[in-house]
Amino acid sequence: MAPDPPAPPDTDGVKASLRLLADGDDRVVIERADAATRDLDAAAEFVETTGLDELAAAVESVDDPDLAERGDRALSAFRRFRAAAAGRLDPADHFRSGRGTDITGADERPSG
């Protein structure tokens, strides 16, 4: 007598498990990207090893809105870093000279 054929896989369960795995990976990508925006060497390593395309995909697919916002901010920061490195900064992003700007408090006398 032949053994009974195996039961078909639970497709909803498999999909749910895959979503959990993917969301976990997305979370790691976004958290690494967010941390990397505070350190130039870490930022360069993130872009070299993971890349902005993977970060963008993680931002699009993660279910946590707060995490997606952090990822979007990191993605924007990396794009600004890249533009700065290429010399293509928006003039509105440049620092302005402070020469002639009085930064003393109301009760302080200017020096000099």
Buried (B, 14 or more C-beta within 10 A) or exposed (E): EEEEEEEEEEEEEEEEEEEEEBBEBBBEBBBBBBEBBEEEEBBEEBBEEBEBEBBBBBBEEBEEEEBBEBBBBBBEBBEBBEEEEEEEEEEEEEEEEEEEEEEEEEEEEEEE
